[in-house]
Amino acid sequence: MIETYCSVIDFGLIDYKKAYKAQLEFLMSRQLNEISDVLILLEHPHVYTIGRLGSKSNLLINQRELKKREIFVYEVDRGGDITYHGPGQLVAYPIMNLKLLNLRIIDYLRKLEESVIRFFEDFGVNSTRKEGLTGVWVRDKKIASIGIGVKKWVTYHGISININSDLDYFNLINPCGIRKLRMTSLASVLDTRIDMHSAKRTFIESFMEVFGFRCDGKIPALD
């Protein structure tokens, strides 16, 4: 029987290493069926992460400049290449048992993209996929990135959605390992700053809808 319950946790602004440690704890608990599926929402301080298929050559600044700007760099166990996380970006880490949900990894990726696409629809923004690539675009600019990990059918890592992100940080890398890839944010598209609390609630709704989850009958408060 497919489980339909998913809890939501909002970590707020949290150090990347602390959030990663928490992910692993939730991952192990989910593998042991000690908890139900969990959607973790958060923002990170400025950080670049390089996935399993990534290369440090896509980091375009040196260690001195990184230290000056107080940007950390981590090599991590997710798919994909290099990406940026920072304040104003909504990050979602689903900890979900794909086997119980009867989902292949490719199905899971497409559903993550669909969750983001529906999220943007609620803001009146038309976003799309690009054939052969993961993530979500608005016209020719990427607005959301996906990099996942899966262990014993349980997912971790996830999605980053540029809400009020400082896009200048993307200019210091080849995002996703793609030269001259242009990035954008919801605030840039709409030309107004977005309330992050409202963005989180809207994303929860689209995520739950796409995956067929319920959240104890209502969307939880994220105060």
Buried (B, 14 or more C-beta within 10 A) or exposed (E): EEBBEBBBBBBEEBBBEEBBEBBBEBBBBBBEEEBBBBBBBBBBBBBBBBBEEBEEEBBEBEEEEBEEEEBBBEEBEBBBBBBBBBBBBBBBBBBBBBEBBEBEEEEBBBBBBBBBBBBBEEBEBEBEBEEEEBBBBBEEBBBBBBBBBBEEBBBBBBBBBBBBBBBEBBEBBBBBBEEEBBBBBBBBBEEEEBEBEEBBBBBBBBBBEBBEBEBEEEBEEBE
